[in-house]
Amino acid sequence: MKKTDSSKLWSYFCSRLSVLILAGGLFVACDKEETGGVTPLPDGKYPLQLTAEVAQQPQTRAGGKETWTGGEEIGVTVEGYIGGMPKTYVMDASGNAVPKDAANTIYGKNTDEARITAWTPPYINGSPDVDISDQSGGYAAFDILYASAVGRYGQTINLRFNHRMAKMEITLAAGEGVTEEEVEGATVTLLGDSEAYFSCGMVGAADQSDGEIKPYHDAATKKYEAVVVPQYMTGKPLIRIAVGSDVFTYTPDTDAAGNLKSGKRYAYTITVKANGIEVQAATSGTWRDGGEESVSSKEVKRSFTADELKIGDYFYSDGTWSDGGLRKIYADGSMKIAAEKPAPMLTNPNTGAARKVVGIVFQTDPSRIGAAEKAKLGAGKVHGLVMSVKNAATGQNWGPYSKDEGVTKCNTKTDNYNDIGGYGNCEHIRANRGNFDNYPAFKAADDYNTTCPVPATTTGWYLPASGQWWDILQNLGGCLDLADAGQQTSSETLPTSGYFKWFRWGQGAPALNRWMEKIAVNRKHEFDSFGTFWSSSEDLSYKWGTWFWEIQANAVCCTRNGKQLNRIVRPVLAF
């Protein structure tokens, strides 16, 4: 690493320091009151008299600086002072600062006001580049405090010191599949700039390259602590935890958790599980407890790039697709969408041909794609499932009051989730019931292939099964989870007759509309605050019944009722 002559650096930075302070708008504390009893020295020399306090106290006495204990050295400069290099003053336990020796004494020729800047540790006689990678024995040497005040020579000036580094605290907890003993034996490593640049109380990264930092472990509080250079770590690995042979890495996904700022404290509570970690982060404006803002930083289940096929991608009339903005899926099922979600590309970038958006991808998991869909397109050739951006029809009934033995039957909540055979249901009706003659909902979905033609690389549009609706509302609507979807009986088994539904609060229509908001700026959203949509799934025991889905403003429900009710048809396809 290239080193720089330190005397030149001190000369330049300290000559410019007052300008930097004023330009940066730093908060300063000053005391201009005369203390009395000060006798001017001969020859018109007035001494610089300083007291100091630490404005923000670290939580760990062994780690950083909590208060003056006596003997601490501080570097001092005075605006306009021509005495050369910064001087060194020494603190006593009462917070009074005196020159280290005669050579470090600062005098003024008059009592005019001047700006005083001080910092500790002084780092005056060594290189400004400091290795901070090993803080296992404490971080006091790297806990840079900085103060600036305006006062007069011959009067006592109070310096109020603030921390310049960012403080990190990590608390580990044992989760499912991990013992307390395993957590206690964990190795915690911080990632980021491991070499700092310290100059006249200013801090920064020395070489701008990421490294590793060993934190201090406080046995009393069971926290891992370190001070780090202010830096932007959002979207970058920040904390690595090794438990036995397992290694987990935390990457902050919000600026509140990952944009490490000077003087702020960042506390991360990390629950270690056998299959991953869960992180809760909080920041505060000081290093003290209290005044914290909770920051949700969740375990990432899967991350995506713009080029990957994924939920929310735009699907086009020529059978191609483009990025819809999804970047992460968390373990709790929630998602991170790009702040500036890409608009549809209405021209094929490879051919230049015009195309239009006809659907939104809602499923790419092969295990959630029906056997008939796979058989139609060929083994290994199915990429995913698409929901149309428009309704095929409204006010359509399902079909006649009779059982259709070839259509998938659903009697329980699990049946509804597992029924992903919409294409097979539709093809059964087509082959065995007169080509949809008496099945308006199925016919409307099939007719949509004329209204909105798609290539032979797809199955064509069809009426989705109940489990495919489940995936639409879970993946695009954030509404459903099989484990906790509420139902109106104490078990999964339904009554043998009558109206019945499962109900689940969620985002509903607003979430679905967010995926389509850039398709056409001046077009009314396709999901109103309330709508009921047919599935192709039939009820097992209720011969007049089948299943449809109600989409409300903040909830969805799966409802069983008569086949001759009027409902909306929303087609899907496999590609």
Rosetta blueprint (number, residue, H / E / L):
1 M L
2 K L
3 K L
4 T L
5 D L
6 S H
7 S H
8 K H
9 L H
10 W H
11 S H
12 Y H
13 F H
14 C H
15 S H
16 R H
17 L H
18 S H
19 V H
20 L H
21 I H
22 L H
23 A H
24 G H
25 G L
26 L L
27 F L
28 V L
29 A L
30 C L
31 D L
32 K L
33 E L
34 E L
35 T L
36 G L
37 G L
38 V L
39 T L
40 P L
41 L E
42 P H
43 D H
44 G H
45 K E
46 Y E
47 P E
48 L L
49 Q E
50 L E
51 T E
52 A E
53 E E
54 V E
55 A L
56 Q L
57 Q L
58 P L
59 Q L
60 T L
61 R L
62 A L
63 G L
64 G L
65 K L
66 E L
67 T L
68 W L
69 T L
70 G L
71 G L
72 E L
73 E E
74 I E
75 G E
76 V E
77 T E
78 V E
79 E L
80 G L
81 Y L
82 I L
83 G L
84 G L
85 M L
86 P L
87 K E
88 T E
89 Y E
90 V E
91 M E
92 D L
93 A L
94 S L
95 G L
96 N E
97 A E
98 V E
99 P E
100 K L
101 D L
102 A H
103 A H
104 N H
105 T L
106 I L
107 Y E
108 G E
109 K L
110 N L
111 T L
112 D L
113 E E
114 A E
115 R E
116 I E
117 T E
118 A E
119 W E
120 T E
121 P L
122 P L
123 Y L
124 I L
125 N L
126 G L
127 S L
128 P L
129 D E
130 V E
131 D E
132 I L
133 S L
134 D E
135 Q L
136 S L
137 G L
138 G L
139 Y L
140 A H
141 A H
142 F H
143 D L
144 I L
145 L E
146 Y E
147 A E
148 S E
149 A E
150 V E
151 G E
152 R E
153 Y L
154 G L
155 Q L
156 T E
157 I E
158 N E
159 L E
160 R E
161 F E
162 N E
163 H E
164 R L
165 M L
166 A E
167 K E
168 M E
169 E E
170 I E
171 T E
172 L E
173 A E
174 A E
175 G L
176 E L
177 G L
178 V L
179 T L
180 E H
181 E H
182 E H
183 V H
184 E H
185 G L
186 A L
187 T E
188 V E
189 T E
190 L E
191 L E
192 G E
193 D E
194 S L
195 E E
196 A E
197 Y E
198 F E
199 S E
200 C L
201 G L
202 M E
203 V E
204 G E
205 A E
206 A L
207 D L
208 Q L
209 S L
210 D E
211 G E
212 E E
213 I E
214 K E
215 P L
216 Y E
217 H E
218 D E
219 A L
220 A L
221 T L
222 K L
223 K E
224 Y E
225 E E
226 A E
227 V E
228 V E
229 V L
230 P L
231 Q E
232 Y E
233 M L
234 T L
235 G L
236 K L
237 P L
238 L L
239 I E
240 R E
241 I E
242 A E
243 V E
244 G L
245 S L
246 D E
247 V E
248 F E
249 T E
250 Y E
251 T L
252 P L
253 D L
254 T L
255 D H
256 A H
257 A H
258 G H
259 N E
260 L E
261 K L
262 S L
263 G L
264 K L
265 R E
266 Y E
267 A E
268 Y E
269 T E
270 I E
271 T E
272 V E
273 K E
274 A L
275 N L
276 G E
277 I E
278 E E
279 V E
280 Q E
281 A E
282 A E
283 T E
284 S E
285 G L
286 T L
287 W L
288 R L
289 D L
290 G L
291 G L
292 E L
293 E E
294 S E
295 V E
296 S E
297 S E
298 K L
299 E L
300 V E
301 K E
302 R E
303 S E
304 F L
305 T L
306 A L
307 D L
308 E L
309 L L
310 K L
311 I L
312 G L
313 D L
314 Y E
315 F E
316 Y E
317 S L
318 D L
319 G L
320 T L
321 W E
322 S E
323 D L
324 G L
325 G L
326 L E
327 R E
328 K E
329 I E
330 Y E
331 A L
332 D L
333 G L
334 S L
335 M E
336 K E
337 I E
338 A L
339 A L
340 E L
341 K L
342 P L
343 A L
344 P L
345 M L
346 L L
347 T E
348 N L
349 P L
350 N L
351 T L
352 G L
353 A L
354 A E
355 R L
356 K L
357 V E
358 V E
359 G E
360 I E
361 V E
362 F E
363 Q E
364 T L
365 D L
366 P H
367 S H
368 R H
369 I L
370 G L
371 A H
372 A H
373 E H
374 K H
375 A H
376 K H
377 L H
378 G L
379 A L
380 G L
381 K L
382 V L
383 H L
384 G L
385 L E
386 V E
387 M E
388 S E
389 V L
390 K L
391 N L
392 A L
393 A E
394 T E
395 G E
396 Q E
397 N L
398 W L
399 G L
400 P L
401 Y L
402 S L
403 K L
404 D L
405 E L
406 G L
407 V L
408 T L
409 K E
410 C E
411 N L
412 T L
413 K H
414 T H
415 D H
416 N H
417 Y H
418 N H
419 D L
420 I L
421 G L
422 G H
423 Y H
424 G H
425 N H
426 C H
427 E H
428 H H
429 I H
430 R H
431 A H
432 N H
433 R L
434 G L
435 N L
436 F L
437 D L
438 N L
439 Y L
440 P H
441 A H
442 F H
443 K H
444 A H
445 A H
446 D H
447 D H
448 Y H
449 N H
450 T H
451 T H
452 C L
453 P L
454 V L
455 P L
456 A L
457 T L
458 T L
459 T L
460 G L
461 W L
462 Y E
463 L L
464 P L
465 A L
466 S H
467 G H
468 Q H
469 W H
470 W H
471 D H
472 I H
473 L H
474 Q H
475 N H
476 L H
477 G L
478 G L
479 C L
480 L L
481 D L
482 L L
483 A L
484 D L
485 A L
486 G E
487 Q E
488 Q L
489 T L
490 S L
491 S L
492 E L
493 T L
494 L L
495 P L
496 T L
497 S L
498 G L
499 Y L
500 F E
501 K E
502 W E
503 F E
504 R E
505 W E
506 G L
507 Q L
508 G L
509 A H
510 P H
511 A H
512 L H
513 N H
514 R H
515 W H
516 M H
517 E L
518 K L
519 I L
520 A L
521 V L
522 N L
523 R L
524 K L
525 H L
526 E L
527 F L
528 D L
529 S L
530 F E
531 G E
532 T E
533 F E
534 W E
535 S E
536 S E
537 S E
538 E E
539 D E
540 L L
541 S L
542 Y L
543 K L
544 W L
545 G E
546 T E
547 W E
548 F E
549 W E
550 E E
551 I E
552 Q E
553 A L
554 N L
555 A E
556 V E
557 C E
558 C E
559 T E
560 R E
561 N E
562 G E
563 K L
564 Q L
565 L L
566 N L
567 R E
568 I E
569 V E
570 R L
571 P L
572 V E
573 L E
574 A E
575 F L
